[in-house]
Amino acid sequence: MNKGLRRCMAALLGVVLPAAAAWAGPYPDQPIRLIVPFGAGGVTDTTARVFAEGLTRELGQPVVVENRGGAGGSIAAGAVAKSPADGYTLLVITNGMVAVNPLIYKKLPYDPNQDFTYVAMLANTPTVLAVGADSPYPSLPEIIKAASAQADKIAFSTAGEGSDNYQVLELLQQATGVKMLHVPYKSGSESMTAVMSRNTDLTAVSAVTAVGFIEAKQIRPYAVTSSRRLANLPDIATVKEVLGKDVEGGSLSGIAVPKGTPADVVARLNTAIATVAKSPSVQDKIYARGSEPVDGTQAAFEQRVLAEQKKWAEILSRPAR
């Protein structure tokens, strides 16, 4: 290439690159995808959709929810990990996906410590241990007694290994020393249908979605998996009150993006999420119905991920008592 041609190309780049930067508007300038790792109807999906509405208003671009269930959230997480790190593909990530899946799946399509930047937590939601309305087991002690008498006699349904209800029922088995049969489904709604139709005996349903089913008498609640009774379900005792055992767990959800997403984009998303979390819509549809507000900073999310990983490494390496 002669000197004259090089000079021409350099001059052209000097014009084109600043123009390209000017054409690229401030983030965001196109629709955003919010990938939900479970099927529609569960607490993760409900939380995502309420936040997506608020983020659409706050960011000025459509935030479109896409459900991509399977393998306890691993399919969705693997897809997002390989997506462009540009802020236009977000993932609703749960404690199970970062702390439980790495312990129960031999191979994952993502690394929770290497593939994501954790933007902000959304909510922490305890669950309600429940059976179908016509279950023959009148109480939690009775169904535990039946499970104690014969391993795998009692079947419990979940949204898959690694899901929030899987975690809770794993904790229940650890605490009581019983062995139940796990029947995984692709979503929380399918898990609920299974217990209501008596295809399974027991499930754990989020405190947010449980209320309607309880009021309609479609399920019978046993206990809540929280440290204290919930304001929206004050008549339901805690597991510790019923069994004298600590069984506290549920769904901790947050938003993550692929590693390498620009820091200013992450900061913009974090600020938007914090604003939406304070909105009347989230307060009424999420926090007033059984979910708990959480620290929305990036640092808090990163610390919680590490804490959950340590907690579940200890739990899943411990033999049932």
C-alpha positions in Angstrom: 0.0 0.0 0.0 1.5 3.3 -1.0 1.8 6.3 1.3 -0.9 8.3 -0.6 -3.5 5.5 -0.2 -2.6 5.1 3.5 -3.1 8.8 4.0 -6.5 8.7 2.3 -7.7 5.7 4.4 -6.5 7.4 7.6 -8.4 10.6 6.6 -11.5 8.6 5.8 -11.4 6.7 9.2 -10.9 10.1 10.9 -14.3 11.1 9.5 -16.2 7.8 9.8 -15.3 6.8 13.3 -16.5 10.0 15.0 -19.6 9.9 12.9 -20.3 6.3 13.9 -20.0 7.3 17.6 -22.4 10.2 17.0 -24.9 7.9 15.3 -24.9 5.4 18.3 -27.3 7.0 20.7 -27.1 6.8 24.5 -28.0 3.4 26.0 -30.5 2.1 25.4 -31.5 2.9 21.8 -33.3 -0.4 21.0 -35.5 -3.0 22.7 -34.0 -5.1 25.5 -34.6 -8.8 26.1 -35.1 -10.0 29.7 -34.6 -13.8 29.7 -36.6 -15.7 32.4 -35.0 -19.1 33.1 -38.3 -20.8 34.0 -41.8 -21.1 32.5 -44.6 -18.7 32.9 -46.6 -18.5 36.1 -44.0 -18.9 38.8 -42.6 -16.3 41.1 -39.5 -15.7 39.0 -41.7 -15.0 36.0 -44.1 -12.8 37.9 -41.3 -10.7 39.4 -39.6 -10.4 36.0 -42.8 -9.1 34.3 -43.5 -6.5 37.0 -40.0 -5.2 36.8 -40.0 -5.3 33.0 -43.0 -3.0 32.9 -41.2 -0.5 35.2 -37.9 -0.8 33.3 -39.7 -0.1 30.0 -41.0 3.2 31.4 -37.7 4.0 33.1 -35.4 3.2 30.2 -37.6 4.4 27.4 -37.3 1.2 25.4 -39.4 -2.0 25.5 -38.1 -4.6 27.9 -39.4 -7.8 26.4 -39.7 -10.9 28.7 -38.7 -14.2 27.1 -39.3 -17.5 29.0 -36.6 -20.1 28.4 -37.0 -22.9 30.9 -35.2 -26.1 31.4 -32.4 -27.7 33.5 -33.0 -25.5 36.6 -32.3 -22.3 34.6 -29.1 -23.6 33.0 -30.4 -23.4 29.5 -31.2 -19.7 29.8 -28.0 -18.9 31.7 -25.9 -20.7 29.0 -27.6 -18.7 26.2 -27.2 -15.4 28.0 -23.5 -16.1 28.8 -22.8 -16.4 25.1 -24.8 -13.3 24.1 -23.2 -10.0 23.2 -22.1 -8.0 26.2 -24.0 -4.9 25.2 -26.8 -4.5 27.7 -29.5 -5.7 25.4 -29.8 -9.2 26.8 -30.5 -9.4 30.5 -31.0 -12.6 32.6 -33.1 -13.1 35.7 -30.8 -15.2 37.7 -31.7 -17.0 41.0 -29.7 -18.4 43.9 -30.2 -21.9 42.6 -28.6 -21.1 39.3 -25.5 -19.6 40.9 -25.2 -21.9 44.0 -27.1 -25.2 43.5 -26.7 -26.0 39.8 -22.9 -26.1 39.9 -23.2 -28.8 42.6 -25.9 -31.0 41.0 -25.1 -30.9 37.3 -21.9 -32.5 36.0 -21.5 -30.0 33.2 -23.0 -26.5 32.9 -23.1 -24.3 29.8 -22.0 -21.4 32.0 -19.7 -20.5 34.9 -21.6 -18.3 37.5 -18.3 -16.8 38.7 -16.8 -16.0 35.3 -19.6 -15.4 32.8 -21.8 -12.7 34.4 -21.8 -9.3 35.9 -24.3 -9.1 38.7 -26.4 -5.9 38.3 -28.9 -5.9 41.1 -31.1 -8.2 43.3 -34.8 -7.9 42.8 -36.5 -9.7 45.6 -36.3 -12.6 48.1 -39.4 -14.7 48.3 -40.1 -17.4 50.9 -42.3 -20.4 49.9 -45.3 -22.1 51.3 -45.2 -25.9 51.8 -48.5 -27.1 50.4 -50.6 -30.1 49.3 -53.6 -30.5 47.1 -56.9 -29.6 48.7 -58.0 -33.2 48.9 -54.7 -34.6 50.2 -55.0 -37.5 52.7 -52.2 -35.9 54.8 -53.8 -33.4 57.2 -50.5 -31.8 58.4 -46.8 -31.4 57.7 -45.9 -33.8 60.6 -48.3 -36.4 59.1 -46.7 -36.3 55.6 -43.2 -36.4 57.1 -44.3 -39.5 59.1 -45.5 -41.2 55.9 -42.2 -40.3 54.2 -40.3 -41.7 57.2 -42.1 -45.0 57.0 -41.1 -45.6 53.4 -38.5 -43.9 51.3 -39.8 -42.3 48.1 -43.5 -43.0 49.1 -44.1 -39.2 49.1 -43.5 -37.5 45.8 -42.8 -33.8 45.6 -43.0 -31.6 42.5 -40.7 -28.7 41.6 -39.8 -26.5 38.6 -36.7 -28.6 38.2 -33.4 -29.2 40.1 -31.9 -25.9 41.2 -35.3 -24.1 41.4 -36.4 -22.4 44.5 -39.0 -25.1 45.5 -36.4 -27.8 44.9 -34.0 -26.0 47.3 -36.7 -25.8 50.0 -37.7 -29.4 49.7 -34.1 -30.4 49.8 -33.7 -28.4 53.0 -36.8 -30.1 54.4 -35.4 -33.6 53.7 -32.1 -32.6 55.2 -33.8 -31.3 58.4 -36.1 -34.3 58.9 -33.9 -37.1 57.6 -36.6 -38.4 55.2 -36.2 -39.4 51.5 -38.9 -38.3 49.1 -39.3 -38.8 45.4 -38.5 -35.7 43.3 -40.7 -35.1 40.2 -39.3 -32.2 38.2 -41.4 -30.0 35.8 -40.4 -27.1 33.6 -42.3 -24.4 35.5 -43.8 -23.6 38.8 -47.3 -23.6 37.3 -46.8 -27.2 36.1 -45.5 -28.2 39.5 -48.7 -26.7 41.1 -50.9 -28.5 38.7 -49.3 -31.7 39.6 -49.9 -31.4 43.3 -53.5 -30.1 42.8 -54.3 -33.1 40.6 -52.6 -35.5 43.1 -50.0 -36.6 40.6 -47.6 -35.5 43.4 -48.1 -35.2 47.1 -46.3 -32.1 48.1 -44.7 -28.9 46.7 -43.4 -25.5 47.7 -45.1 -22.5 46.1 -43.9 -18.9 46.4 -45.7 -16.7 48.9 -46.5 -14.3 46.1 -48.4 -16.9 44.0 -49.8 -19.0 46.9 -52.4 -16.6 48.1 -54.8 -17.0 45.2 -54.6 -20.8 45.3 -55.2 -20.8 49.0 -58.2 -18.5 48.8 -59.7 -20.6 46.0 -59.1 -23.7 48.2 -57.1 -25.4 45.5 -54.2 -26.1 47.8 -53.9 -26.6 51.5 -50.9 -24.8 53.1 -48.8 -26.5 55.8 -46.2 -23.9 56.7 -44.0 -21.0 55.4 -40.3 -21.4 54.9 -39.4 -18.1 56.6 -38.0 -17.1 59.9 -41.3 -15.4 60.9 -44.9 -15.5 59.8 -45.6 -13.5 56.7 -47.8 -10.3 56.8 -49.9 -11.4 53.9 -50.4 -15.0 55.3 -50.4 -14.4 59.1 -52.4 -17.6 59.9 -49.8 -19.9 58.4 -47.1 -21.0 60.8 -43.4 -21.3 60.1 -41.8 -24.7 59.6 -39.9 -24.2 62.9 -43.2 -23.6 64.7 -44.7 -26.8 63.2 -41.6 -29.2 63.3 -39.1 -27.5 65.5 -36.7 -27.5 62.6 -35.1 -24.6 60.8 -36.2 -24.7 57.1 -35.8 -21.3 55.6 -35.5 -20.8 51.9 -37.1 -19.6 48.8 -36.4 -17.6 45.6 -33.7 -14.9 45.6 -33.8 -13.3 42.1 -31.7 -10.6 40.5 -30.6 -9.4 37.1 -27.3 -10.3 35.5 -25.7 -9.5 32.2 -22.8 -11.1 30.2 -19.4 -10.4 31.6 -17.8 -7.5 29.7 -20.9 -5.4 29.5 -19.7 -1.7 29.7 -19.6 -0.3 33.2 -21.7 2.7 32.3 -24.4 0.4 30.9 -24.4 -1.7 34.1 -24.6 1.5 36.2 -27.6 2.7 34.1 -29.4 -0.6 34.6 -28.7 -0.6 38.3 -30.1 2.9 38.8 -33.2 2.0 36.7 -33.8 -1.2 38.7 -33.5 0.8 42.0 -36.1 3.3 40.8 -38.5 0.6 39.7 -38.1 -1.2 43.0 -39.5 1.9 44.8 -42.5 2.2 42.4 -46.1 1.6 43.6 -46.4 -1.3 41.1 -43.6 -3.3 42.6 -44.5 -2.4 46.1 -48.1 -3.6 45.5 -47.6 -6.6 43.2 -44.3 -8.0 44.7 -43.4 -6.7 48.1 -46.9 -6.5 49.6 -47.6 -10.1 48.5 -44.9 -12.0 50.3 -41.6 -11.0 48.7 -39.0 -9.1 50.7 -37.1 -6.1 49.4 -33.3 -6.5 49.1 -30.2 -4.4 49.0 -30.0 -3.2 45.4 -26.3 -2.5 45.1 -24.0 -4.5 42.9 -21.7 -5.1 45.9 -24.5 -6.6 47.9 -25.5 -8.9 45.0 -21.9 -10.1 44.5 -21.5 -10.8 48.2 -24.9 -12.7 48.3 -23.8 -14.9 45.4 -20.7 -16.0 47.3 -22.7 -16.5 50.5 -25.2 -18.7 48.7 -22.4 -20.8 47.1 -20.8 -21.4 50.5 -24.2 -22.3 52.1 -25.2 -24.8 49.5 -21.8 -26.4 49.2 -22.2 -27.2 52.9 -25.8 -28.4 52.7 -25.4 -30.7 49.7 -22.2 -32.3 51.1 -24.0 -33.0 54.4 -25.7 -36.4 54.8 -29.4 -36.4 55.8 -30.0 -36.8 59.5 
